[in-house]
């Protein structure tokens, strides 16, 4: 019984590390995409300012359009990231 609990704890810890790794990769991919949009003089503050101002002044219909597209934006990049993390981590293949 103790061994089973220890095994479950190890799996939970592993999954938390995997989630952190995927989130980090998503953030890196996001930053790369933003840098493509702002090739000259990119800073996170500039991007956040533009996002904030654009969102604040957008119409409700524009916001709705963005929300609809938000589910499909760069899904292939996300899937590639998840596949890479799974194939590079042998422990995930055991579960």
Secondary structure, DSSP 8 states (H G I E B T S, - for coil): -HHHHHHHHHHHHHHHHHHHHHHHHHHHHHHHHHHHH--SS--HHHHHHHHHHHHHHS-HHHHHHHHHHHTTTTHHHHHHHHHHHHHS-HHHHH-
